[in-house]
Amino acid sequence: MVGVCYYEGMGARRNYKRALDFFQRAYAMGHCRSAYFLGLIHLRGLAGRPDKEKGMQYLQACAEEGDEESIAALAALNAEEQGA
């Protein structure tokens, strides 16, 4: 996935805005895993202002497909909110 290359800086210079674009395209075509990366980008504000609500929505969408990293990220965010 090209978005991962830009997100991780593998074979290309790290560029979160380009990664965001590729992940959005992949997600629009039904690639669930791209929602995980979209969630992280939005939560962390890597391509602009942080947007927790949007980030959580993307993580939730991917978690509903059984993605373990999305499930773990959501659990960590929920624990953080509850002060655990």
C-alpha positions as CSV (number, residue, x, y, z in Angstrom):
1,M,0.0,0.0,0.0
2,V,1.5,3.3,-1.1
3,G,0.1,5.1,1.9
4,V,2.2,3.0,4.2
5,C,5.3,4.0,2.3
6,Y,4.6,7.7,2.9
7,Y,3.4,7.1,6.5
8,E,6.5,5.1,7.5
9,G,9.0,6.7,5.2
10,M,9.8,3.4,3.4
11,G,11.2,4.0,0.0
12,A,9.9,7.5,0.0
13,R,10.3,10.6,2.2
14,R,7.8,10.5,5.1
15,N,4.8,12.7,4.1
16,Y,1.7,12.4,6.1
17,K,-0.4,14.5,3.8
18,R,0.4,12.3,0.9
19,A,-0.2,9.2,3.1
20,L,-3.6,10.7,4.1
21,D,-4.5,11.1,0.4
22,F,-3.6,7.5,-0.5
23,F,-5.3,6.1,2.6
24,Q,-8.5,8.0,1.8
25,R,-8.5,6.6,-1.7
26,A,-7.9,3.1,-0.5
27,Y,-10.7,3.4,2.1
28,A,-13.1,4.7,-0.5
29,M,-12.3,1.5,-2.5
30,G,-13.2,-0.7,0.5
31,H,-9.7,-1.3,2.0
32,C,-10.4,-1.6,5.7
33,R,-6.9,-1.4,6.9
34,S,-6.4,2.1,5.6
35,A,-9.0,3.2,8.2
36,Y,-6.5,2.3,10.9
37,F,-3.9,4.7,9.5
38,L,-6.5,7.4,8.8
39,G,-7.5,7.1,12.4
40,L,-4.0,7.6,13.6
41,I,-3.3,10.5,11.3
42,H,-6.5,12.3,12.5
43,L,-6.0,11.5,16.2
44,R,-2.4,12.7,16.2
45,G,-2.9,15.6,13.8
46,L,-0.1,14.4,11.5
47,A,-1.6,16.1,8.4
48,G,-3.2,19.1,10.1
49,R,-5.2,19.7,13.2
50,P,-6.0,16.7,15.5
51,D,-9.5,15.5,15.1
52,K,-10.3,13.0,17.8
53,E,-13.8,12.3,16.7
54,K,-12.9,11.6,13.1
55,G,-9.9,9.5,14.2
56,M,-12.1,7.4,16.5
57,Q,-14.7,6.9,13.7
58,Y,-12.0,5.5,11.4
59,L,-10.6,3.2,14.1
60,Q,-14.1,2.0,15.0
61,A,-14.8,1.2,11.3
62,C,-11.6,-0.9,11.1
63,A,-12.2,-2.5,14.5
64,E,-15.6,-3.6,13.4
65,E,-13.9,-5.6,10.6
66,G,-11.8,-7.4,13.3
67,D,-8.5,-5.4,12.9
68,E,-6.6,-6.2,16.1
69,E,-4.5,-3.0,16.1
70,S,-7.6,-0.8,15.8
71,I,-9.3,-2.7,18.6
72,A,-6.2,-2.2,20.8
73,A,-5.9,1.5,19.9
74,L,-9.6,2.1,20.8
75,A,-9.1,0.2,24.1
76,A,-6.1,2.3,24.9
77,L,-7.9,5.5,24.1
78,N,-10.9,4.5,26.2
79,A,-8.6,3.6,29.1
80,E,-6.9,7.0,28.8
81,E,-10.2,8.8,28.9
82,Q,-11.2,6.9,32.0
83,G,-7.9,7.7,33.7
84,A,-6.6,4.2,33.8
